[in-house]
Amino acid sequence: MHNKKRALFIVTLSALIPVLSLMVGVEFLTPLDLWQLITQEGDRVQRIVFWELRLPRILIACFVGAALATAGGVMQGITRNALASPDLTGVVAGSSCMIVILTSLFSIDAQWFPLAGISGGLIAGALTFALAWKNGLMPLRVILAGVAISSVCIASMTGFLIFSGAEAGDLFFWLAGGIAGRGWMQLEQTFAWVLIPLFLSILLTQRFRVLLLDDAIGQSLGIAVSLWRLIFMLLAVIMTAGAVTLAGPVGFVGLVVPHITRKLLPEQSVLWLPLNALVGSGLLLGADILARLPILAQEIPLGVVMSLIGAPWLLWLLKRQYRTGGV
């Protein structure tokens, strides 16, 4: 019962955070202002702030948070590793690396970031799976291969940043993670890459629950364990690539959120993956509100805010598992 109350509280909070996000900013909007803008009233400045700046930004934060949290839940579940996260497949570093390389060499505009980021993420994910494949995908091999691919991508990215010249400042800001300046165009270009694998992951929850069991049990139930593990990893890679393209390499969402949701529901629950998506959306929206508080001289990159939230959580988690003999 206590967990049900906490789950209800988090669901309610996740529903209220988007409303608060619409209100908070340099141009503060009251609930009455929001209602007037929804009904196509209000002055011109408020309409621009609401429809062109805040609404697409909130939708992007929701998509990105839901995708990263769900991908994190999938990765932790199928690898049976509580410290697994989406970037262990190399997709985050791959997406970032491709954008940095193309921007440094060809000075591509931001409108090409979605194509570059998704391509880089998929290539890195494919290389990880190719290196890890040996009569199926074993979780440990995937993690090791992903770390290797990420290391190569990060080294390449660092080299190009050193010689990128005038674009270095913009690239560093993008690499810090954030959704400032993102609008309807970026959302339109990438939402399918985020929404479709996210929807499929939730739709296939029954198969995911089988993968949480021992491989021998899954095979005895007639499930092709290696095939379904590959499918879920691919879904995690695709939605992560789309999310990184939209918001940059925002960290810790995929690591932190599954641990929060496990305190509310067991992984075997059919509602566990959807709850990850909901909490991930709320967490990233809350971090975005903190990043753009009016009292700040300028907006803080969203990745920095998430690092300030996630790093202490990771240290606490490691300390807790060490005490209980988990690591």
C-alpha positions as CSV (number, residue, x, y, z in Angstrom):
1,M,0.0,0.0,0.0
2,H,2.8,2.3,0.9
3,N,4.4,1.8,-2.6
4,K,1.1,2.4,-4.2
5,K,0.8,5.8,-2.5
6,R,4.3,6.7,-3.6
7,A,3.6,5.6,-7.1
8,L,0.4,7.7,-7.1
9,F,2.4,10.7,-5.8
10,I,5.0,10.4,-8.5
11,V,2.4,10.0,-11.2
12,T,0.6,13.2,-9.9
13,L,3.9,15.0,-9.7
14,S,4.8,14.0,-13.2
15,A,1.5,15.4,-14.5
16,L,2.0,18.7,-12.7
17,I,5.7,19.3,-13.7
18,P,4.8,20.1,-17.4
19,V,2.3,22.7,-16.2
20,L,5.0,24.3,-14.0
21,S,7.5,24.1,-16.9
22,L,5.1,26.1,-19.0
23,M,4.8,28.7,-16.4
24,V,8.4,29.2,-15.3
25,G,10.9,31.3,-17.2
26,V,12.0,34.9,-17.9
27,E,8.4,35.5,-19.0
28,F,6.3,34.1,-16.2
29,L,2.9,32.8,-17.2
30,T,0.1,32.4,-14.7
31,P,-2.5,29.6,-14.9
32,L,-4.9,32.1,-16.4
33,D,-2.4,33.1,-19.0
34,L,-2.0,29.4,-20.0
35,W,-5.7,29.0,-20.3
36,Q,-6.0,32.1,-22.5
37,L,-3.1,30.9,-24.7
38,I,-4.6,27.5,-25.1
39,T,-7.8,29.1,-26.3
40,Q,-5.9,31.2,-28.7
41,E,-6.0,34.4,-26.7
42,G,-3.2,36.4,-24.9
43,D,-0.8,38.9,-26.3
44,R,1.7,38.3,-29.2
45,V,4.8,37.9,-27.0
46,Q,3.1,35.3,-24.8
47,R,1.9,33.4,-27.8
48,I,5.4,33.2,-29.2
49,V,6.8,32.1,-25.8
50,F,4.1,29.5,-25.3
51,W,3.7,28.0,-28.8
52,E,7.2,28.4,-30.3
53,L,9.5,28.2,-27.3
54,R,8.1,26.4,-24.2
55,L,5.7,23.9,-25.7
56,P,8.2,22.2,-28.1
57,R,10.8,22.3,-25.4
58,I,8.6,20.5,-22.9
59,L,7.7,17.8,-25.5
60,I,11.3,17.3,-26.3
61,A,12.2,17.0,-22.6
62,C,9.4,14.5,-22.2
63,F,10.5,12.4,-25.2
64,V,14.1,12.5,-24.2
65,G,13.5,11.6,-20.6
66,A,11.1,8.8,-21.4
67,A,13.5,7.3,-24.0
68,L,16.6,7.4,-21.9
69,A,14.8,6.1,-18.8
70,T,13.2,3.3,-20.7
71,A,16.4,2.4,-22.5
72,G,18.1,2.3,-19.1
73,G,15.5,0.0,-17.7
74,V,15.8,-2.3,-20.7
75,M,19.7,-2.3,-20.4
76,Q,19.6,-3.0,-16.7
77,G,17.0,-5.7,-17.1
78,I,18.5,-7.7,-20.0
79,T,22.1,-7.4,-18.7
80,R,21.0,-8.1,-15.1
81,N,23.4,-5.3,-14.1
82,A,22.0,-2.5,-11.8
83,L,24.7,-0.1,-13.0
84,A,24.0,-0.5,-16.7
85,S,22.9,2.5,-18.7
86,P,22.2,3.3,-22.4
87,D,25.6,4.7,-23.1
88,L,27.2,1.2,-22.4
89,T,26.3,0.3,-26.0
90,G,28.5,3.1,-27.4
91,V,25.5,4.8,-29.0
92,V,25.8,8.0,-27.0
93,A,29.5,8.5,-27.8
94,G,28.8,7.4,-31.4
95,S,26.1,10.0,-31.9
96,S,28.2,12.8,-30.3
97,C,31.3,11.8,-32.3
98,M,29.5,11.9,-35.7
99,I,28.0,15.3,-35.0
100,V,31.4,16.7,-33.9
101,I,33.3,15.2,-36.9
102,L,30.8,16.5,-39.5
103,T,30.6,19.9,-37.9
104,S,34.4,20.2,-37.7
105,L,35.0,19.1,-41.2
106,F,32.0,20.5,-43.1
107,S,30.5,23.1,-40.7
108,I,27.0,21.5,-41.0
109,D,24.0,23.4,-39.7
110,A,22.1,22.2,-36.7
111,Q,19.3,21.0,-38.9
112,W,21.5,18.2,-40.0
113,F,22.3,17.1,-36.4
114,P,19.4,14.6,-36.3
115,L,20.6,12.7,-39.4
116,A,24.2,12.8,-38.2
117,G,23.5,11.9,-34.6
118,I,21.2,9.0,-35.4
119,S,23.6,7.6,-38.1
120,G,26.5,7.8,-35.7
121,G,24.6,6.2,-32.9
122,L,23.4,3.3,-35.1
123,I,26.8,2.7,-36.5
124,A,28.4,2.6,-33.0
125,G,25.6,0.3,-31.8
126,A,26.1,-2.0,-34.8
127,L,29.8,-2.2,-34.2
128,T,29.2,-3.0,-30.5
129,F,26.8,-5.8,-31.4
130,A,29.2,-7.1,-34.1
131,L,32.1,-7.3,-31.6
132,A,30.0,-8.8,-28.9
133,W,28.3,-11.5,-31.1
134,K,29.4,-15.0,-30.6
135,N,26.7,-17.6,-30.7
136,G,24.3,-14.9,-29.4
137,L,24.7,-11.7,-27.4
138,M,26.0,-12.2,-23.9
139,P,25.4,-9.1,-21.6
140,L,29.0,-8.9,-20.4
141,R,30.4,-9.0,-23.9
142,V,28.0,-6.2,-25.0
143,I,29.2,-4.0,-22.1
144,L,32.9,-4.6,-22.8
145,A,32.4,-4.0,-26.5
146,G,30.4,-0.9,-25.8
147,V,33.1,0.5,-23.5
148,A,35.7,-0.1,-26.2
149,I,33.6,1.6,-29.0
150,S,32.9,4.5,-26.6
151,S,36.5,5.0,-25.9
152,V,37.4,5.2,-29.6
153,C,34.6,7.6,-30.3
154,I,35.5,9.9,-27.3
155,A,39.2,9.9,-28.4
156,S,38.2,10.8,-32.0
157,M,35.8,13.4,-30.8
158,T,38.5,15.0,-28.6
159,G,40.9,15.2,-31.5
160,F,38.5,16.9,-33.8
161,L,37.4,19.4,-31.0
162,I,41.1,20.5,-30.6
163,F,41.2,21.4,-34.3
164,S,37.6,22.5,-34.9
165,G,38.4,26.2,-34.6
166,A,35.4,28.6,-34.4
167,E,32.9,25.8,-34.0
168,A,34.5,24.5,-30.8
169,G,32.5,26.7,-28.5
170,D,29.1,25.7,-30.0
171,L,30.1,22.0,-29.9
172,F,31.2,22.2,-26.3
173,F,27.9,23.7,-25.3
174,W,26.0,21.0,-27.3
175,L,28.2,18.3,-25.7
176,A,27.2,19.6,-22.2
177,G,23.6,18.5,-23.1
178,G,20.5,20.6,-23.2
179,I,17.4,21.5,-25.1
180,A,17.8,25.3,-25.4
181,G,17.1,26.4,-28.9
182,R,15.4,23.2,-29.9
183,G,12.0,23.6,-31.6
184,W,9.3,22.0,-33.7
185,M,11.8,21.3,-36.6
186,Q,14.1,19.2,-34.5
187,L,11.1,17.4,-32.9
188,E,9.6,16.7,-36.2
189,Q,12.9,15.3,-37.5
190,T,13.5,12.9,-34.7
191,F,10.3,12.1,-32.8
192,A,9.7,8.9,-34.8
193,W,13.2,7.6,-33.9
194,V,12.3,8.1,-30.2
195,L,8.6,7.3,-30.1
196,I,8.4,4.1,-32.2
197,P,11.1,2.1,-30.3
198,L,9.7,3.5,-27.0
199,F,6.2,2.3,-27.9
200,L,7.5,-1.1,-29.1
201,S,9.5,-1.6,-25.9
202,I,6.4,-1.0,-23.8
203,L,4.2,-3.1,-26.1
204,L,6.6,-6.1,-25.8
205,T,6.8,-6.0,-22.0
206,Q,5.8,-9.6,-21.8
207,R,8.9,-10.7,-23.7
208,F,11.0,-8.3,-21.6
209,R,9.8,-10.0,-18.4
210,V,10.9,-13.4,-19.7
211,L,14.4,-12.0,-20.4
212,L,14.6,-11.0,-16.7
213,L,14.6,-14.7,-15.8
214,D,17.5,-17.1,-16.2
215,D,18.3,-17.9,-19.9
216,A,17.5,-21.6,-19.3
217,I,14.0,-20.8,-18.0
218,G,13.3,-18.6,-21.0
219,Q,14.4,-21.3,-23.4
220,S,12.3,-23.8,-21.6
221,L,9.3,-21.5,-22.2
222,G,10.0,-21.6,-25.9
223,I,11.5,-18.1,-26.1
224,A,14.4,-17.4,-28.4
225,V,16.4,-15.6,-25.7
226,S,19.3,-14.4,-27.8
227,L,17.0,-13.0,-30.5
228,W,14.8,-11.1,-28.1
229,R,17.8,-9.8,-26.2
230,L,19.1,-8.4,-29.6
231,I,15.7,-6.9,-30.4
232,F,15.5,-5.1,-27.1
233,M,19.1,-3.9,-27.3
234,L,18.4,-2.5,-30.8
235,L,15.3,-0.7,-29.5
236,A,17.3,0.8,-26.7
237,V,20.1,1.9,-29.2
238,I,17.6,3.5,-31.6
239,M,15.7,5.5,-29.0
240,T,18.9,6.5,-27.3
241,A,20.4,7.8,-30.6
242,G,17.2,9.8,-31.2
243,A,17.3,11.2,-27.7
244,V,21.0,12.2,-27.9
245,T,20.3,13.9,-31.2
246,L,17.6,16.0,-29.6
247,A,19.2,16.9,-26.3
248,G,22.9,16.1,-26.6
249,P,24.6,13.5,-24.3
250,V,22.5,14.0,-21.2
251,G,23.7,11.5,-18.6
252,F,22.4,9.6,-15.6
253,V,18.7,9.5,-16.6
254,G,19.0,5.9,-17.8
255,L,21.0,5.0,-14.7
256,V,19.0,6.7,-12.0
257,V,15.3,6.3,-13.0
258,P,15.2,2.4,-13.0
259,H,16.4,2.5,-9.4
260,I,13.6,4.9,-8.5
261,T,10.9,2.8,-10.1
262,R,12.1,-0.4,-8.5
263,K,11.2,1.1,-5.2
264,L,7.6,1.5,-6.5
265,L,7.1,-1.6,-8.7
266,P,9.0,-4.8,-9.2
267,E,10.7,-5.3,-12.6
268,Q,8.4,-8.2,-13.4
269,S,5.3,-5.8,-13.3
270,V,3.8,-5.0,-16.7
271,L,3.7,-1.4,-15.6
272,W,7.4,-1.1,-14.8
273,L,8.7,0.0,-18.2
274,P,5.8,2.6,-18.6
275,L,6.6,3.9,-15.1
276,N,10.2,4.3,-16.2
277,A,9.1,6.4,-19.1
278,L,6.8,8.6,-16.9
279,V,9.4,9.2,-14.2
280,G,12.1,9.8,-16.8
281,S,10.0,12.5,-18.4
282,G,9.2,14.1,-15.0
283,L,12.9,14.0,-13.9
284,L,14.2,15.6,-17.1
285,L,11.5,18.3,-17.1
286,G,12.3,19.1,-13.5
287,A,16.0,19.4,-14.3
288,D,15.2,21.6,-17.2
289,I,13.2,23.9,-14.9
290,L,16.2,24.2,-12.6
291,A,18.5,24.8,-15.6
292,R,16.5,27.9,-16.7
293,L,15.4,29.5,-13.5
294,P,14.9,33.3,-13.9
295,I,17.3,34.0,-11.0
296,L,20.3,32.6,-13.0
297,A,22.4,34.9,-15.1
298,Q,22.3,32.4,-18.0
299,E,20.9,29.0,-18.6
300,I,22.8,26.1,-17.3
301,P,23.3,23.1,-19.7
302,L,20.9,20.4,-18.9
303,G,23.6,17.8,-18.8
304,V,25.4,19.7,-16.0
305,V,22.2,19.7,-13.9
306,M,21.6,16.0,-14.4
307,S,25.3,15.3,-13.5
308,L,24.8,17.2,-10.2
309,I,21.8,15.1,-9.5
310,G,23.0,11.8,-10.8
311,A,26.6,11.7,-9.6
312,P,25.7,11.8,-5.9
313,W,23.1,9.2,-6.6
314,L,25.6,6.9,-8.2
315,L,28.1,7.3,-5.3
316,W,25.3,6.5,-2.8
317,L,24.3,3.5,-4.9
318,L,27.8,2.1,-5.1
319,K,28.3,2.6,-1.3
320,R,25.0,0.9,-0.6
321,Q,25.7,-2.1,-2.9
322,Y,29.2,-2.4,-1.4
323,R,27.7,-2.6,2.1
324,T,25.2,-5.3,1.0
325,G,27.9,-7.2,-1.0
326,G,26.4,-6.3,-4.3
327,V,29.7,-5.2,-5.8
